[in-house]
Amino acid sequence: MTKNTYDVAVIGAGIVGLATAYTINQRFPQKKIVILEKEHAPSLHQTGRNSGVIHSGIYYRPGSLKARTCVLGVQKLYDFCKTHGVAHNRIGKVIVASDKEEEIYLQRLYERGIENNVSGIEIIDKPKLLEIEKNVNATKGIWVPITGIVDYASVCAKLAEIVKARGAKIVFKCNIKEIHTEENACILKTTQGKVIKSRYTFNCAGLNADYIAKLSGVTPQIRLIPFRGEYYKLIPQQNDLVRGLIYPVPNPQFPFLGVHLTKMIDGSVEMGPNAVLSFKKEGYRKTSFSTKDFLNIISYKGFWKFTSRHWRTGIAEYQRSFFKSAFVKSVRRLMPIITARDMVYYKAGVRAQALDHNGNLVDDFCVEKSHNVFHVLNAPSPAATASLAIAESIVTMSDLS
Ligand SMILES: Cc1cc2nc3c(=O)[nH]c(=O)nc-3n(C[C@H](O)[C@H](O)[C@H](O)COP(=O)(O)OP(=O)(O)OC[C@H]3O[C@@H](n4cnc5c(N)ncnc54)[C@H](O)[C@@H]3O)c2cc1C
C-alpha cells in the first residue's frame, strides 16, 4: 500500500467521524485508517458547541435509529468515559409541564420512554419535583435519572488520542474539495493539493455532509439546513439556583427540545439553545452569512414549503435571538426566580438538520451508501450521545471485512 493509500478514509473529526474511526480500529485493528479534517483541531463545530448532555432516548419514535442508537449509545458513552477517565456526571434531569395541556404531552412522552426502554424514568408530582429542583416552576414532571453531562470536546480528544496511538492518522487542515469514485476505491482531493486513495470512505462532515455527498456524485434526497442555537450563562453567583438539568415539554412539531437549563460539568449553568435559521452553515454570529449556503437554502423547494408552514415560529425565534427579553421569558417559564441581570450571552452552535423536498424536518438519523462511500446525512441531536452506537451500525452496514 503506497503512502497516501488507505483502507478507510473518514471525512470529519467531529464525534461521529472519530467514533467511526475508533470502532473500525477496534473491530479491524489491521486496517489502515486516515481521518481528514479541514480545521486545525477536532470537534470545532457541532460537537464542540453543543449542550453537553448525555441524552436518555426518551424523546424519539420507538424503533427509529435515533431511539435505538441513543438508548444503546448512552451506555457505551458512560462506559467509554469511565474506562478512559473522561469527566462526566450522571446528574439526572427533570422534564416539566407547567399547565394541564403540557401534562398531556408529558404523559405521552413518559409512555414513549417506557416503550424505548429508558431505564428508571418516573412521573413525579410537584413536591417531589421541588425536592429535586427547589426553584422550578412546574405542575408535574418526569424524572430521568440516566441523563448526564459531559464535555464532548474532551470525549473527542480521547477518541483521537486512542485511534492515533493504535496507528490511525489524523490529518488536519485538509479540506476535501473533489471526490472521484472508482469500482473499488475513492480518490479524495483536498484544497491543499493532497490526493488520498481509500477503499472505504465515511462522510462524517456534519453540516457539510450534503455538499460532500454531491462531490461524490450522489444527489441526496435531503438538504442540510443550518439552525443556530444560542446560549446564555448564569452569572457564577447564581449557579446554585439549578441542581441538574431542567427541560420543558418539547413542541411535538419540531425535533428541537426547547430552551433548557443545564448544569455543566464545571458547575456553571447554561440556558438555551433557541433554533434560528442561519444563513451560514458554520457561522456562529447573528450576522454570519455565506453566499453559497444562502443560495443552497433558498434554491430548495423544501425550504419554501417549510417556511410557508412555520414562518410564525421562525419570526418568534428571530425575536428570541435579537431581544434578550424574549429569551429571558423562556427561561423564566422554567424558573421565575432568574432575572435578566442573572444572564449573560455565552455562545452559539449550529445544528445540521435535514429537510426533505416536501418541507418536512427529517426526524431520524439518515445514512446513504453509494459504492463504498457512506454518507451520514442527518446526525443532529442526540448524535453526540449516540455516536458510538451510530458508528457500530454504520460499520456493520459497510460490510467492511
Ligand atoms: C446547539 C447544539 C446543541 C446540541 N446538544 C446536544 C446534546 O446536548 N447532546 C447530544 O447528544 N447532541 C447534541 N447536539 C447534536 C450533536 O452535537 C451533533 O449531533 C454531533 O456533534 C454531530 O457530530 P458530527 O461529527 O456529525 O458533526 P460535527 O461535530 O459538525 O463534525 C463534522 C466535522 O467535519 C468537518 N468537515 C466538514 N466539511 C469538511 C470537509 N470538506 N473536509 C474535511 N472536513 C470537513 C468539520 O470541520 C467538522 O469537524 C447538539 C447540537 C447543537 C448544534
The ligand as a Gaussian input file, in Angstrom:
#p B3LYP/6-31G(d) Opt

LIG

0 1
 C      -26.604000      23.768000      19.661000
 C      -26.493000      22.266000      19.688000
 C      -26.785000      21.555000      20.850000
 C      -26.697000      20.156000      20.868000
 N      -26.834000      19.479000      22.048000
 C      -26.593000      18.143000      22.080000
 C      -26.563000      17.438000      23.311000
 O      -26.670000      18.031000      24.379000
 N      -26.387000      16.091000      23.289000
 C      -26.236000      15.401000      22.110000
 O      -26.125000      14.176000      22.142000
 N      -26.216000      16.059000      20.924000
 C      -26.355000      17.405000      20.897000
 N      -26.285000      18.087000      19.714000
 C      -26.054000      17.334000      18.493000
 C      -24.591000      16.933000      18.355000
 O      -23.712000      17.953000      18.755000
 C      -24.338000      16.554000      16.905000
 O      -25.330000      15.633000      16.533000
 C      -22.975000      15.900000      16.722000
 O      -21.981000      16.718000      17.286000
 C      -22.708000      15.671000      15.248000
 O      -21.366000      15.269000      15.121000
 P      -20.685000      15.204000      13.702000
 O      -19.374000      14.574000      13.896000
 O      -21.654000      14.580000      12.744000
 O      -20.570000      16.733000      13.219000
 P      -19.516000      17.865000      13.584000
 O      -19.208000      17.887000      15.015000
 O      -20.060000      19.118000      12.995000
 O      -18.206000      17.429000      12.818000
 C      -18.090000      17.457000      11.411000
 C      -16.635000      17.707000      11.077000
 O      -16.460000      17.612000       9.672000
 C      -15.524000      18.594000       9.273000
 N      -15.699000      18.889000       7.851000
 C      -16.759000      19.497000       7.265000
 N      -16.533000      19.644000       5.946000
 C      -15.321000      19.109000       5.685000
 C      -14.537000      18.982000       4.503000
 N      -14.959000      19.439000       3.315000
 N      -13.322000      18.383000       4.593000
 C      -12.855000      17.918000       5.795000
 N      -13.556000      18.038000       6.946000
 C      -14.778000      18.620000       6.898000
 C      -15.867000      19.781000      10.163000
 O      -14.810000      20.718000      10.231000
 C      -16.169000      19.097000      11.479000
 O      -15.025000      18.995000      12.301000
 C      -26.359000      19.474000      19.679000
 C      -26.046000      20.195000      18.513000
 C      -26.075000      21.576000      18.525000
 C      -25.651000      22.324000      17.298000

